[in-house]
Amino acid sequence: MTHPVVARRRAEQAARIERARVWAAELPSDLNVVAVVVVGSVARGDFNRWSDLDVLVIAEALPATGRERLELLHRDAPPGLQPVSWTSADLAGRRRRGDPMAVEATTVGVVVRGSLPPLP
């Protein structure tokens, strides 16, 4: 039997992940989305009521600058959802360098759309 506190936390985590899944499903098709992955405290399960919902978007047709990417993805993001966007090449380079978010996406991230490119 699962303890009620554990069951409540799992339900909260599932609800947050579902929120990311709904948002990810609405991303424009012209972005050529490869994967959308929940990372950070929600993926790990150590979130609290003030935690953001960190979402990594891997897409091939992103704007050139980080600012344009942020503006595009934040425009329709619900409050508390914090998107970060990389191309597959960005992800590959960050994996090689051991970038913490790239490692986390691969190890504990929760894929809510598409699939992560395989490790080289």
ZAMARGU-4260 file (C-alpha; in steps of 0.2 Angstrom, whole numbers, plus 5000, padded with zeros to 4 digits):
<rodrens>
0) 5000/5000/5000 | 5007/5017/4995 | 5008/5030/5009 | 4995/5044/5006 | 5009/5057/5005
5) 5018/5048/4992 | 5003/5045/4982 | 4999/5064/4983 | 5016/5069/4977 | 5016/5057/4963
10) 4999/5064/4957 | 5006/5082/4958 | 5021/5077/4948 | 5010/5068/4935 | 4998/5083/4934
15) 5013/5095/4931 | 5020/5083/4918 | 5003/5082/4909 | 5003/5101/4909 | 5020/5101/4899
20) 5013/5087/4888 | 4998/5098/4883 | 5009/5113/4880 | 5021/5103/4870 | 5007/5096/4859
25) 5002/5114/4854 | 5020/5119/4848 | 5020/5125/4830 | 5023/5111/4817 | 5035/5122/4808
30) 5047/5121/4822 | 5051/5103/4817 | 5050/5097/4835 | 5061/5082/4839 | 5058/5080/4857
35) 5051/5090/4872 | 5057/5084/4889 | 5053/5089/4907 | 5069/5092/4917 | 5073/5099/4933
40) 5065/5096/4950 | 5048/5090/4942 | 5057/5076/4932 | 5067/5072/4948 | 5052/5072/4959
45) 5060/5084/4972 | 5049/5099/4967 | 5040/5111/4979 | 5025/5122/4977 | 5037/5136/4970
50) 5046/5126/4958 | 5045/5130/4939 | 5041/5117/4926 | 5057/5116/4916 | 5055/5110/4899
55) 5068/5107/4886 | 5062/5109/4868 | 5073/5100/4854 | 5068/5107/4837 | 5077/5109/4821
60) 5069/5125/4815 | 5072/5137/4829 | 5075/5156/4828 | 5094/5160/4827 | 5096/5170/4843
65) 5092/5164/4861 | 5081/5180/4863 | 5070/5175/4848 | 5069/5158/4854 | 5064/5163/4872
70) 5051/5176/4865 | 5044/5162/4853 | 5042/5149/4867 | 5037/5160/4881 | 5023/5168/4871
75) 5011/5154/4874 | 5018/5146/4889 | 5007/5144/4904 | 5013/5153/4920 | 5027/5144/4928
80) 5032/5134/4913 | 5050/5138/4908 | 5055/5132/4891 | 5073/5131/4885 | 5076/5127/4867
85) 5091/5118/4858 | 5093/5110/4841 | 5099/5092/4840 | 5116/5099/4836 | 5116/5110/4852
90) 5110/5094/4862 | 5124/5084/4855 | 5137/5097/4859 | 5131/5100/4876 | 5131/5081/4879
95) 5149/5080/4874 | 5153/5094/4886 | 5143/5086/4900 | 5131/5100/4902 | 5120/5097/4917
100) 5104/5100/4908 | 5109/5088/4893 | 5114/5075/4905 | 5098/5077/4915 | 5087/5076/4900
105) 5095/5060/4895 | 5095/5052/4913 | 5080/5057/4922 | 5071/5068/4909 | 5053/5064/4906
110) 5049/5064/4887 | 5032/5072/4883 | 5033/5073/4864 | 5044/5064/4852 | 5060/5056/4857
115) 5078/5061/4861 | 5091/5058/4848 | 5102/5043/4853 | 5118/5046/4862 | 5133/5046/4850
</rodrens>
